[in-house]
Amino acid sequence: MPRPYPSEFRERALELVRAGRTVVDVAATLGIAQSCLYRWKQQDLIDRGMKPASGRAASAELAAANRRIRELEEENKILRKSGRGGAAGGAPKRTVPSRGRAPR
């Protein structure tokens, strides 16, 4: 795996792109791969909030949220079965016989 570039180098390359130079031109001038500079540019847009996050980070966050939802749904199911879940799964109300009648 190639050594990562220093953060100052990356920032300078991104400044050149933001100033209006093309990615192809900046990559050739600095001697780096165009694809590398394109990745830095995409990540910079995400970091500055100009583009929504996607890919691995968003997928991991979504997977964690879905996992938590499943856990909470399972807890709700258990509580309903135990009779502590409120009206949806609670015990039936106790009936009181009316006056004048003897309980059967």
N, C-alpha and C positions, 0 to 999 in steps of 0.2 A: 504494500500500500504506500502511495507517495506521501511524503511529509506534508503536513498541513501548512498553508501559508500563514504568516503572522497577521493578526487582526488589523494592524496599521496598513499593511499592504492591501488587504481586502477593502478596507474603508476607502483608501485612495483610489482604487480601481472603480469602486462604486461611485465615487464623486465625479470621476471622469465621465462615466455613463450618464449620471444625472445632469451633467453640464451640457449634454447634447451629443457627445461622441457615440459612435455605434459600438455595439458589443464586439463586432468583428475587428474593428480598428483598435480598440483598447486591448483586446486579447492578443492581437499580433504585436502591438507595441510593447506590452509587458511580458510577452513570451509565455502566456498561459493558454489553456484550452478554452475554446469558446463555450463549451458546455459547462465548464466550471464557473465561468463568469455569469452565464445565464442562471445557474443555480443560486449563486450569491445574490443576483438581482431579484429573483423570485422570493428568496428568504427575506431580503431587505424590505420588499413590499409588504410581506406578511408582518414583519416586526414593527413596521411603521403604521400598521393598521389600514393600509391602502388596499389590501387584498385579504379575503377570508382565508383562514387556515384550512389546509386540506392535507391529505396524505396520511402518513403514519401517526403523527401527533393527534390529529383530529379523529382518526380511526380508533386509536387507543382510548381516547377520552370517551368516545361514543360507546365502545365496548364496555368500559368501566361503568358508565351510566346504565346501560342495559343490564349488566350483571346485578347492579344495586336494585333496579326495578324488579328483577326476578326474585331477589331475596325478600324484598318488601311484600311482594304478592304472596310468596310462600308463608311469610309470617302472618299475613291477613287470613289466609286459608286456615292456618293452625288455630288462630284466635277464634275464628268463627266456629270451628268444630268444637272448641273447648267450651263454648257458651259465653265467652267474654267479649264477643265481637259486636255487641250492639243489637239493633232490631233485626238485622239481616240474618243473624245466626244464633241469636240469644234463645234462652229458655222461654217457653210460653208463659203468658201471664197467669197468675193464680186467680181462679174464679172464686167468688164469695157467694154462697147460696142466698137467695132473696128471703125476706121475712115471711113467715107464715108457712114456709115449706120446710119439710124435713129433708136433710141430705139423703141421697139415695145410697 
